[in-house]
Amino acid sequence: MGLQIKSKQRVADYGEVLTPPHIVNAMLDPLQQETARIVACFSDPFSKSSAVLCKVAKRLDKRLESHTPDQQKRINPITTHQLLGSANAERAAPMRL
C-alpha cells in the first residue's frame, strides 16, 4: 500500500506524510495493556497531524466510557495529562478527535 499524503503542497513545504490508519493501529495494538491503565501517558515527539495521539485518545476514551458517562469529563484529563505531542510549531496541525 502506498503512502497517503495530505496534499502535495504540505509534503513539499513541511515534509509531512500522513501515517495510514492501519499503521497507527499496528503501532498501538501492542500497547493495549498500557491504554488500559488510567494513569498511562503517551508521547509523540514528532507529531504533525496528531494521528497517533488522536487514536490513543480514542482508545483511552473508550476504556473510560463505562466509568465516566460524560465524554467531556473523560476527554479533559486525557488531553491535559496523558498525551504529549511536540513538533515544529509551523508544521503542527491542530489535534482533532
SERO-4910 file (N, C-alpha, C, O; in steps of 0.05 Angstrom, whole numbers):
BEGIN
 pado doro    nc1    nc2    nc3   cac1   cac2   cac3    cc1    cc2    cc3    oc1    oc2    oc3
  Met    A     17    -23      0      0      0      0     18     25      0     37     26     15
  Gly    A     12     44    -17     28     68    -19     23     88      4      3     85     19
  Leu    A     40    107      7     37    127     27     14    146     21     10    153     -2
  Gln    A     -1    153     41    -22    172     38    -11    200     46      4    202     65
  Ile    A    -18    220     30     -8    247     37    -31    266     39    -52    262     26
  Lys    A    -29    286     55    -50    306     59    -52    322     33    -74    326     23
  Ser    A    -30    333     24    -30    347     -1     -1    348    -11     17    348      6
  Lys    A      3    350    -36     30    352    -46     44    378    -36     68    378    -32
  Gln    A     28    398    -32     39    423    -22     50    420      6     72    430     13
  Arg    A     35    407     24     44    403     52     69    386     52     87    390     68
  Val    A     70    366     35     94    349     34    118    366     24    140    364     36
  Ala    A    114    382      4    135    399     -6    144    420     15    168    424     19
  Asp    A    124    432     29    131    453     48    142    442     74    161    454     85
  Tyr    A    131    420     84    138    411    111    148    383    112    157    374    134
  Gly    A    147    368     91    156    340     92    136    323    107    142    301    116
  Glu    A    111    332    109     90    317    124     77    296    107     67    301     85
  Val    A     77    272    117     64    249    104     45    237    125     53    231    147
  Leu    A     20    233    117      0    222    135      7    192    141     11    177    122
  Thr    A      7    185    166     10    157    173    -17    143    169    -36    151    182
  Pro    A    -18    123    152    -43    109    147    -55     97    173    -39     87    190
  Pro    A    -81     96    176    -94     85    200    -85     57    207    -82     51    230
  His    A    -81     40    187    -73     12    193    -45     11    205    -39     -6    221
  Ile    A    -27     30    198     -1     32    210     -3     42    239     10     31    257
  Val    A    -19     62    243    -24     73    270    -34     50    289    -24     47    311
  Asn    A    -54     35    279    -65     13    295    -44     -8    300    -42    -19    322
  Ala    A    -27    -14    281     -6    -34    284     14    -25    305     25    -41    320
  Met    A     19      1    307     37     12    327     25     11    354     39      7    374
  Leu    A     -1     16    356    -14     18    382    -25     -9    393    -27    -12    418
  Asp    A    -30    -28    376    -41    -54    386    -23    -67    407    -34    -77    426
  Pro    A      3    -67    404     20    -78    426     18    -63    452     26    -74    473
  Leu    A      7    -39    452      5    -23    476    -22    -25    489    -29     -8    506
  Gln    A    -38    -45    483    -65    -47    494    -65    -48    524    -83    -36    536
  Gln    A    -46    -61    536    -45    -61    566    -40    -33    577    -51    -26    598
  Glu    A    -24    -18    563    -19      9    572    -43     27    569    -48     44    587
  Thr    A    -58     25    548    -82     41    545   -103     33    564   -123     48    569
  Ala    A   -101     10    577   -120      2    597   -114     15    624   -131     16    642
  Arg    A    -89     24    627    -81     38    652    -91     67    652    -84     82    634
  Ile    A   -106     74    671   -117    101    672    -95    122    675    -99    145    666
  Val    A    -73    115    687    -52    135    692    -30    134    671    -10    149    673
  Ala    A    -33    119    650    -12    117    629    -10    143    614    -31    157    610
  Cys    A     14    150    606     19    174    590     31    166    563     46    146    562
  Phe    A     26    181    542     35    175    516     47    200    503     37    222    506
  Ser    A     69    196    489     83    218    476     88    212    447     94    189    440
  Asp    A     85    232    431     92    230    402    111    254    397    101    276    391
  Pro    A    137    250    399    156    272    397    158    284    369    170    305    365
  Phe    A    147    271    349    148    282    322    120    285    310    115    282    286
  Ser    A    101    292    327     73    295    319     70    318    300     80    340    304
  Lys    A     55    312    278     48    333    259     18    334    256      5    354    262
  Ser    A      6    312    247    -23    311    244    -37    300    268    -61    301    270
  Ser    A    -22    291    288    -32    280    313    -47    254    309    -64    247    326
  Ala    A    -43    240    287    -57    215    282    -54    195    304    -73    182    312
  Val    A    -29    192    314    -24    172    335    -37    181    361    -50    165    374
  Leu    A    -34    206    368    -45    216    393    -76    215    393    -89    210    413
  Cys    A    -87    221    370   -117    220    368   -127    192    372   -147    188    385
  Lys    A   -113    173    360   -121    145    363   -118    135    392   -134    121    402
  Val    A    -96    144    405    -92    137    434   -115    150    450   -126    136    467
  Ala    A   -121    175    444   -143    188    459   -169    174    455   -185    170    475
  Lys    A   -175    165    431   -200    150    426   -200    124    442   -221    116    453
  Arg    A   -177    110    443   -176     84    457   -179     89    487   -194     74    501
  Leu    A   -166    109    498   -169    116    527   -198    124    533   -209    115    553
  Asp    A   -209    140    516   -237    149    519   -256    125    520   -274    124    537
  Lys    A   -252    106    502   -270     83    501   -267     66    526   -287     56    537
  Arg    A   -242     63    537   -238     47    561   -251     60    585   -260     46    603
  Leu    A   -253     86    586   -264    101    609   -295    104    607   -307    114    626
  Glu    A   -306     98    584   -335    102    579   -353     91    600   -372    104    609
  Ser    A   -347     67    610   -365     54    630   -361     67    657   -380     67    673
  His    A   -338     79    662   -333     92    688   -344    120    689   -354    129    710
  Thr    A   -341    135    667   -349    163    666   -366    167    641   -356    169    619
  Pro    A   -393    168    644   -410    171    621   -407    197    605   -411    198    581
  Asp    A   -400    219    619   -397    245    606   -370    246    591   -349    246    603
  Gln    A   -372    247    564   -348    247    548   -329    270    553   -305    266    554
  Gln    A   -340    294    558   -322    317    564   -306    312    589   -283    320    590
  Lys    A   -318    300    609   -304    294    634   -282    272    630   -263    271    644
  Arg    A   -286    255    609   -266    235    603   -243    248    587   -220    242    592
  Ile    A   -250    264    567   -230    275    549   -212    295    562   -188    296    556
  Asn    A   -223    313    579   -206    334    591   -181    323    604   -159    332    598
  Pro    A   -183    303    623   -158    293    635   -140    279    615   -115    279    618
  Ile    A   -152    266    596   -136    251    576   -118    271    560    -94    268    558
  Thr    A   -131    293    550   -116    311    534    -98    330    549    -78    340    538
  Thr    A   -103    334    575    -86    352    590    -64    338    606    -44    350    613
  His    A    -68    312    613    -49    298    630    -37    273    618    -17    263    628
  Gln    A    -49    262    597    -39    236    587    -27    236    560    -14    217    552
  Leu    A    -30    258    545    -19    259    518      1    282    515     -4    304    525
  Leu    A     23    277    503     43    297    498     52    295    469     63    274    461
  Gly    A     48    316    454     57    316    426     74    341    422     68    362    432
  Ser    A     96    338    408    112    361    402    122    359    373    128    338    363
  Ala    A    124    382    361    134    384    333    140    413    328    133    430    344
  Asn    A    153    418    306    158    445    298    131    459    296    113    450    281
  Ala    A    127    481    310    101    495    310     90    502    283     66    501    278
  Glu    A    108    508    264     99    514    237     87    490    224     69    492    207
  Arg    A     97    466    231     88    442    218     65    428    232     51    412    219
  Ala    A     60    434    256     40    420    272     12    427    262      6    451    256
  Ala    A     -5    408    262    -33    412    255    -50    411    281    -41    398    300
  Pro    A    -73    424    282    -89    422    306    -99    393    310   -106    380    291
  Met    A   -100    385    335   -110    358    342   -140    357    340   -154    374    351
  Arg    A   -150    337    326   -179    333    323   -186    305    332   -174    286    324
  Leu    A   -206    304    350   -215    277    359   -239    268    343   -250    247    348
***
